[in-house]
C-alpha cells in the first residue's frame, strides 16, 4: 500500500513538472507590474487549472492586469481564524512555489491572498448582524437575505450545512450565529479588497457555498465575473448568480426556435438517441453527463414487487443529497432538501389515501459513498419520525421496475426525474420554479409552496399531456448544446481514457492536456474566449 502511494506521488510529481514547463512556454504574462488585477480562485482542482489558465490570461491581456490568486476555502474546509503555522505555510508556499502554488505561478500568477480578519471588518459585520439577524424568522428568509443589495443568505445557509456536514440546523444556535458573522466578515473583506486594488475581473470555480461570496461581491460591483465548472465556462451577473440558473434554462426554447426546420429535426433525433441510451443504463460521456457514473435504469429487476398491489394512487419521492448545495439552482419552496422531505412525509401522514414511496440515489463508490451512507440513514430516520408507513425503496432498484409496476406520480426538487419519468409518461411535480425543465410543459409546474401542496392533495383531478418531442428538445439543449466540450473539445474524451470521474481533479488531467496540446488548439481557445466575452452570453457554447 505504501509503495503504491509513493509510486503515485512520484508519478504526479513528474506530471506536474512537465505541465509547469509547458505552461511557462505558453503563458508569457506581460502585466506583472500592472496596478490593476485579475483574480483567480486558488484550489487543487486540476481540470480547473488547465481551463482557467486560458481564461485568466485572456482577461489579464484584455485589461493589462496582473494575475492574483485568492484562497477560497474559508468557512468550507477550515475556520476563518487560520492559525499562525498555517499562515506561515501559506506564505512560504506562495514565495517558493511549493505544490499548487507552483502550478499557479507557471501560468502567470504573481501573488496569493489569504483572507483575514481585522477590526474594521469585524465592526462592519457586527453592525449588519445587529441590524438584520434577529429580523430573520425562518430559514427561507435566511436564504433570501441580501447584504448591500446582493443575495448571500443562500451561500451562508448551504455553507453551514457543508462545513458542519449536517442536514439542517436551528437558526438561533450560537455556533451558526458565529458562522454567520464570519461569512459577513468574508463578504466585507472581498468588498474592501476589490475597491482598494482595482480588480478588473474574477475567475472562480463553483458559484455555491462561501466559495461564491467573492463572486457575489464582484457581481455587486459590476466586475466581470466567471466560473469554470465541469468543463463549462459561465459568466455571472445579477440575473445569473448560480452555475445552474433558471435565467439560462428559460432560453432553451428561444434558442432552439432560432434553428431552421431541417436542423431542428436533426437535433431532435440526436436528443432522442442520447436520451434513449440513458434509459438503457448508459452513463458518463455516452449520455453527455460525466458526473453520472452509475445508473438506476438497469434491467436487473428483483423478483419481489417494489410497489404494493392495490388501487391507490402511488407517489414516489426521489431524494437529493441532503447537504449538497440545496440552493445551487437559485432556491426552491423549502430552505433545504431535509426540510422538503420532512414536509412531504408529514403531508403523507395526513394523506394516507395515497401509497407513498421514497428512494435515494443509487449507491456510488469512492468519496461520495460516505455521504450517501449518511443520506440513506437520514431518509430512514425521517421516515421513522414522521411517517413509518412510507415505503423505503432500495436505492439500487431499477427505475424501469418502478415504472413497470405502475407508479403514478413522482416528486423531486430539480432533479433528472423531471425528464426521465416524464419520458415514460409519469407526471413529475417539482418543488421549485428554478429547475432545468422550466421552459417546457412536460412537468406539473407549481409556483409556490401553497400551490405545490394543493396539487398533491388533488392528484385525482390532475392530468398532463406530455409531448415527447419537448423532452428530446430539452435533452439536446441541456446536455448536448450546452455540453462540457464547448471550450475544450476533448473534455469528455478524458473519461473515455481514464474511466473515473474523480481523476478530472488529479494531475492525470494535466497529463491528458499536455499530451493533446498544440499551438492551433491554443489559438482556437483564445478566439473562443474573445467571442464569448464580446457576446455577453451566460455560458460559452460550441457556437462561440
ABEGO torsion letter per residue (X at the ends): XAAAAAAAAAAAAAAAAAAAAAAAAABBBAAAABABBBBBBBBABAAAAAAAAAAAAAAAAAAGBBBBBBBAABGAABBABBBAAAAAAAAAAAAAGBEAAAAAAAAGBABBBBBBBBAAAAAAAAAAAAAAAAABABAAAAAABBBGGBBAAAAAAAAAAAAAGBABBBAABAAAAAAAAAAAAAAAAAAAAAAAAGBABBBBABABEAAAAAAAAAAAAGBBBBBBBGGBBBBBBAABABABBAAAAAAAAAAAAABBAAAAAAAAAAAAAAAAAAAAGBBEAAAGBAABABBAABABBBABBABBBBABBBBBBBBBBAABGAAAAGEBABABAAAAAAAAAAAAAABAABBBBBBBBBBBBEAAAAAAAAAAAAAAAAAAAABAABBBBBAABBAAAAAAAGBABBBBAABAAAAAAAAAGBBBBBABABBAAAABAABBBBABAAAAAAAAAAAAABBBBBBAAAAAAAAAAAAAABBAAAABAAAAAAAAAAGBAAAAABAAAAAAAAAABBAAAAAAAAAAAAAAAAAGBABBBAAX
